[in-house]
Amino acid sequence: MMVTTIENMPGREIKEVLGVVFGSCVQTKHIGKDIRAGLRTVVGGEATAYTELMEEARRTAMQRMIKDAEKLGADAVIGMRYATAQTMHGAAELIAFGTAVRTC
């Protein structure tokens, strides 16, 4: 499955637009990692536990979006974007979305 952030696919023609597809992942923080990340605000530097958490959430959300597109018979997703929101204290939702298409 080809996934792109641009609105077209160089070298391929969009034959059919199938609709908007989504993939979502809600991640929570581990209390131990949260405490260590909080200490980072004192000394500075990257909060690697959060970086890893968000990388995992991005991968999961993208895979779920791809599955959503495959259900529609798509062979590509164009205009793919990510959005995030805090769903409750200590949890964040990451959403991947784009337009499912068939190309030729």
Secondary structure, 3 states (H helix, E strand, C coil): CEECCCCCECCECEEEEEEEEEEEEEEECCHHHHHHHHHHHHHCCCCHHHHHHHHHHHHHHHHHHHHHHHHCCCCEEEEEEEEEEEEECCEEEEEEEEEEEEEC
